[in-house]
């Protein structure tokens, strides 16, 4: 891989080891307002909420939100919402992915209990998404490192010329890279143990001249944030990286569910406060909306709407 030497870090990393914030318990930071509608038809529903970015005391402490739906009023037995993209590999690879190169056929779908995941060659070709993501998104992937010296990479905004951003893991820790060159010092990952599942979440959005990256790593149960990078701004050496691109998976790890959500759906400092929930695969029924609110070091609380949304999908296959 060609390494770029033109990366310029234009903003410092904030909050990699910050304590959890009491602000999520404050009234007014987040709430569900009266819904515009309570019926989801034609496979879509617009989720809206109220928040107050001024209640966030420091720009480096930006709460995030992850979205679910539940039949239960307490938010239990909740299921993750789908917005732009989701794949749990239960239907194989051909619909959303391809593998190139001499080891392409080494990518296999495996199963453990109710979970499907893909296993690839340690030093072989990457698994490449078929469709580019939208430009400003949050990518969430459930990953299980293999071996003590597990090396793997999540690539995003991968361009036809091979240029890409990556989140990599190796003996030095987690690193955010542009074309192989780290854009900040690696983060120690002694708390990430081989053989356990973790959620790796990368936010990326473009400004006129630079790209903003955010990173959080959760344990499998999403009870704690194990590391966090907020508001890392870099000016890309390849201006193509300001555009959309493909996802890639590679290295010594098992990769399970992958989600892609619009940036505005996942961060409370964004002012748009709405996104489209893809209800096309949700079984018909009535559901509460569930927001999982998180500060830098710990998932703080679950907020459940006081109303239900009726999903009308008579031919739904229940995939979501």
C-alpha positions as CSV (number, residue, x, y, z in Angstrom):
1,X,0.0,0.0,0.0
2,X,1.2,3.5,-0.9
3,X,1.8,5.6,2.1
4,X,1.0,9.3,1.9
5,X,3.3,11.9,3.4
6,X,1.0,14.8,2.9
7,X,-1.3,14.3,5.8
8,X,-1.7,17.4,8.0
9,X,-3.2,17.2,11.4
10,X,-5.0,20.5,11.9
11,X,-6.8,19.8,15.3
12,X,-5.7,18.0,18.4
13,X,-7.4,14.8,19.7
14,X,-9.7,15.5,22.5
15,X,-10.8,13.2,25.3
16,X,-9.2,9.8,24.7
17,X,-9.4,9.0,28.4
18,X,-12.2,11.2,29.7
19,X,-14.4,10.4,32.6
20,X,-18.1,9.8,32.0
21,X,-20.3,12.9,31.9
22,X,-23.2,13.6,34.3
23,X,-24.7,15.8,31.6
24,X,-26.7,13.0,30.1
25,X,-28.9,12.9,33.1
26,X,-29.7,16.6,32.9
27,X,-33.1,17.7,31.8
28,X,-33.2,19.2,28.3
29,X,-30.2,17.5,26.7
30,X,-32.4,14.9,24.9
31,X,-36.1,14.1,24.7
32,X,-38.7,12.8,22.4
33,X,-41.1,15.5,21.3
34,X,-44.7,15.0,20.1
35,X,-44.4,12.8,16.9
36,X,-45.5,14.1,13.5
37,X,-46.9,10.7,12.7
38,X,-47.4,7.4,14.5
39,X,-47.6,5.1,11.5
40,X,-44.7,3.9,9.4
41,X,-45.9,3.0,5.9
42,X,-44.1,2.3,2.6
43,X,-41.0,1.0,4.5
44,X,-40.0,4.3,6.1
45,X,-40.5,6.5,9.2
46,X,-38.8,9.7,10.0
47,X,-37.4,9.7,13.6
48,X,-37.3,13.1,15.2
49,X,-36.2,14.3,18.7
50,X,-35.3,17.3,20.7
51,X,-31.9,18.1,22.2
52,X,-30.0,21.1,23.4
53,X,-26.4,21.2,22.2
54,X,-25.8,24.2,24.5
55,X,-26.2,21.8,27.4
56,X,-23.0,20.1,26.3
57,X,-20.4,21.9,28.5
58,X,-17.3,21.2,26.5
59,X,-16.8,20.6,22.7
60,X,-14.6,17.6,23.4
61,X,-17.4,15.8,25.3
62,X,-19.9,15.0,22.7
63,X,-22.7,12.5,23.6
64,X,-23.7,10.1,20.9
65,X,-27.0,8.2,20.4
66,X,-27.7,4.8,19.0
67,X,-31.2,3.9,17.8
68,X,-33.4,0.9,18.5
69,X,-37.0,-0.1,18.5
70,X,-38.9,-2.3,21.0
71,X,-42.3,-3.8,21.7
72,X,-41.6,-3.3,25.4
73,X,-42.3,0.0,27.2
74,X,-39.1,-0.3,29.2
75,X,-37.0,-0.7,26.0
76,X,-36.0,-4.3,26.7
77,X,-35.6,-6.9,23.9
78,X,-34.8,-4.0,21.6
79,X,-33.6,-4.3,18.1
80,X,-31.2,-2.0,16.2
81,X,-32.8,0.4,13.7
82,X,-31.5,0.3,10.1
83,X,-31.1,3.5,8.3
84,X,-28.6,3.6,5.3
85,X,-27.1,0.1,5.4
86,X,-27.0,-3.1,7.5
87,X,-25.6,-6.5,6.9
88,X,-25.4,-9.4,9.4
89,X,-24.0,-11.9,6.8
90,X,-26.9,-14.3,7.4
91,X,-27.5,-14.2,3.6
92,X,-23.9,-14.7,2.6
93,X,-21.6,-12.3,0.9
94,X,-22.8,-11.9,-2.7
95,X,-25.5,-9.3,-2.1
96,X,-23.2,-6.6,-0.6
97,X,-19.6,-7.7,-0.8
98,X,-16.8,-9.0,-3.1
99,X,-13.3,-10.3,-2.5
100,X,-10.6,-9.8,-5.1
101,X,-7.1,-11.2,-5.4
102,X,-5.5,-14.7,-5.1
103,X,-7.1,-15.4,-1.7
104,X,-10.6,-14.2,-2.6
105,X,-12.2,-17.7,-2.1
106,X,-10.8,-17.8,1.4
107,X,-13.5,-15.5,2.7
108,X,-16.1,-17.7,4.3
109,X,-19.3,-17.2,6.3
110,X,-19.3,-19.0,9.6
111,X,-21.9,-19.3,12.4
112,X,-22.0,-19.6,16.2
113,X,-25.4,-20.0,17.8
114,X,-27.5,-17.3,16.2
115,X,-24.7,-15.1,14.9
116,X,-23.2,-15.2,11.4
117,X,-19.8,-13.7,10.7
118,X,-17.2,-13.7,8.0
119,X,-13.7,-15.1,8.3
120,X,-11.0,-14.1,5.9
121,X,-7.3,-14.9,5.2
122,X,-4.9,-13.2,7.7
123,X,-2.7,-11.7,5.0
124,X,-5.0,-12.0,2.0
125,X,-7.3,-9.7,0.0
126,X,-9.8,-7.4,1.6
127,X,-13.5,-7.9,1.5
128,X,-14.9,-4.9,-0.4
129,X,-18.4,-3.4,-0.2
130,X,-20.3,-3.2,-3.5
131,X,-21.9,0.2,-3.0
132,X,-20.3,3.5,-1.7
133,X,-21.6,4.8,1.5
134,X,-23.0,8.3,1.7
135,X,-20.4,11.0,2.5
136,X,-21.0,11.9,6.2
137,X,-21.7,8.7,8.1
138,X,-21.1,6.6,11.2
139,X,-19.9,3.1,10.5
140,X,-20.4,0.4,13.2
141,X,-18.9,-3.0,13.0
142,X,-19.0,-5.9,15.4
143,X,-15.5,-7.5,15.3
144,X,-13.8,-10.3,17.2
145,X,-9.9,-10.1,17.1
146,X,-8.2,-13.5,16.5
147,X,-5.0,-14.3,18.3
148,X,-2.7,-12.3,20.6
149,X,-1.2,-10.3,17.8
150,X,-4.4,-9.9,15.8
151,X,-4.0,-7.4,13.0
152,X,-7.1,-6.2,11.1
153,X,-8.4,-3.1,9.4
154,X,-11.7,-1.4,8.7
155,X,-11.4,0.7,5.6
156,X,-13.7,3.5,4.7
157,X,-14.0,5.9,1.8
158,X,-11.9,3.6,-0.2
159,X,-11.4,5.0,-3.7
160,X,-10.9,3.3,-7.1
161,X,-7.2,4.3,-7.0
162,X,-6.8,2.5,-3.6
163,X,-6.7,5.6,-1.5
164,X,-8.5,5.1,1.8
165,X,-8.9,5.9,5.5
166,X,-8.5,3.0,7.8
167,X,-9.0,2.0,11.4
168,X,-6.2,-0.6,12.1
169,X,-5.4,-2.8,15.0
170,X,-1.9,-4.3,15.6
171,X,0.7,-4.8,18.3
172,X,1.0,-1.0,18.7
173,X,-2.8,-0.5,19.3
174,X,-5.6,1.1,17.4
175,X,-4.6,3.7,14.7
176,X,-6.6,5.9,12.4
177,X,-4.7,6.0,9.0
178,X,-4.8,7.7,5.7
179,X,-3.2,5.5,3.0
180,X,-1.3,3.5,5.7
181,X,0.1,6.6,7.5
182,X,-1.2,7.1,11.0
183,X,-2.8,10.5,11.5
184,X,-2.4,10.4,15.3
185,X,-0.5,8.2,17.7
186,X,-1.9,4.7,18.2
187,X,-4.2,4.1,21.1
188,X,-3.1,1.3,23.5
189,X,-5.6,-1.6,23.4
190,X,-4.6,-3.8,26.3
191,X,-8.2,-4.0,27.3
192,X,-9.2,-5.6,24.0
193,X,-8.9,-9.3,24.4
194,X,-8.7,-11.9,21.6
195,X,-11.7,-14.1,21.2
196,X,-14.2,-11.4,22.4
197,X,-16.5,-9.3,20.4
198,X,-16.3,-5.5,20.3
199,X,-18.2,-2.7,18.6
200,X,-15.9,-0.4,16.5
201,X,-17.7,2.8,15.5
202,X,-16.1,5.4,13.2
203,X,-17.7,8.7,12.3
204,X,-16.5,10.6,9.3
205,X,-17.7,13.8,7.7
206,X,-16.3,16.3,5.2
207,X,-15.7,20.0,5.6
208,X,-14.7,22.2,2.6
209,X,-11.0,21.4,3.1
210,X,-10.7,18.7,5.8
211,X,-12.2,15.6,7.1
212,X,-13.4,15.1,10.7
213,X,-13.1,11.7,12.3
214,X,-14.6,10.4,15.6
215,X,-14.0,6.9,17.1
216,X,-15.6,4.9,19.9
217,X,-15.0,1.3,20.8
218,X,-17.7,-0.5,22.9
219,X,-17.7,-3.9,24.6
220,X,-20.1,-6.4,23.1
221,X,-22.9,-5.5,25.5
222,X,-22.3,-1.8,24.9
223,X,-22.1,-1.2,28.6
224,X,-18.7,0.7,28.4
225,X,-16.7,2.7,26.0
226,X,-13.2,1.3,25.9
227,X,-11.6,4.1,24.0
228,X,-12.7,7.4,22.4
229,X,-11.4,9.9,19.9
230,X,-13.4,13.1,19.4
231,X,-13.1,15.7,16.7
232,X,-9.9,14.8,14.9
233,X,-9.7,17.0,11.8
234,X,-7.2,16.2,9.1
235,X,-6.6,17.7,5.6
236,X,-6.4,14.7,3.2
237,X,-3.4,14.4,0.9
238,X,-5.8,12.9,-1.7
239,X,-8.7,15.2,-2.1
240,X,-10.8,12.3,-3.4
241,X,-11.1,11.3,0.3
242,X,-13.4,14.3,0.8
243,X,-16.0,12.3,-1.3
244,X,-17.9,9.0,-0.8
245,X,-16.1,5.6,-1.0
246,X,-16.4,1.9,-0.3
247,X,-16.1,-0.1,2.9
248,X,-13.4,-2.8,3.3
249,X,-12.7,-5.5,5.9
250,X,-9.4,-7.3,6.2
251,X,-7.0,-9.1,8.5
252,X,-7.0,-11.5,11.4
253,X,-10.5,-11.0,12.8
254,X,-14.0,-12.2,12.6
255,X,-16.5,-9.6,11.2
256,X,-20.1,-9.7,12.1
257,X,-22.9,-7.1,11.8
258,X,-22.1,-3.9,10.0
259,X,-24.3,-0.8,10.1
260,X,-23.9,2.6,8.3
261,X,-26.0,5.5,9.7
262,X,-26.1,9.2,8.7
263,X,-23.9,11.4,10.8
264,X,-26.8,13.5,12.0
265,X,-28.5,10.4,13.5
266,X,-25.6,9.6,15.9
267,X,-24.3,12.8,17.4
268,X,-26.1,15.2,19.7
269,X,-24.1,18.3,18.6
270,X,-25.7,18.0,15.1
271,X,-28.7,20.4,14.7
272,X,-30.8,18.4,12.2
273,X,-32.3,16.0,14.8
274,X,-33.9,13.6,12.4
275,X,-33.2,10.6,10.2
276,X,-35.0,8.0,8.1
277,X,-35.7,4.7,9.8
278,X,-35.9,1.9,7.1
279,X,-38.8,-0.2,8.4
280,X,-39.1,-2.4,5.3
281,X,-37.8,-5.4,7.1
282,X,-39.5,-4.8,10.5
283,X,-42.4,-7.2,11.4
284,X,-45.8,-5.4,11.4
285,X,-46.7,-4.2,14.9
286,X,-46.4,-1.3,17.3
287,X,-43.0,-0.2,18.6
288,X,-41.5,2.2,21.1
289,X,-38.4,4.2,19.9
290,X,-35.3,3.7,22.0
291,X,-32.3,6.0,22.2
292,X,-29.1,4.7,23.8
293,X,-27.3,7.8,25.0
294,X,-23.5,7.6,25.6
295,X,-20.8,9.9,26.9
296,X,-17.1,9.3,26.5
297,X,-16.5,6.4,28.9
298,X,-19.8,4.8,29.7
299,X,-23.2,4.2,28.2
300,X,-25.3,6.4,30.5
301,X,-28.9,5.6,30.0
302,X,-31.7,4.4,27.7
303,X,-34.5,6.9,26.7
304,X,-37.8,5.4,25.5
305,X,-40.5,7.3,23.7
306,X,-43.8,7.6,25.5
307,X,-45.6,6.7,22.3
308,X,-45.5,3.8,19.8
309,X,-45.1,3.8,16.1
310,X,-47.2,1.4,14.1
311,X,-45.3,-0.4,11.4
312,X,-47.4,-1.7,8.5
313,X,-45.4,-4.3,6.6
314,X,-47.7,-7.2,5.7
315,X,-45.0,-8.9,3.7
316,X,-42.1,-8.2,6.0
317,X,-39.6,-11.0,6.4
318,X,-38.4,-9.6,9.8
319,X,-34.8,-9.2,8.9
320,X,-34.3,-6.0,11.0
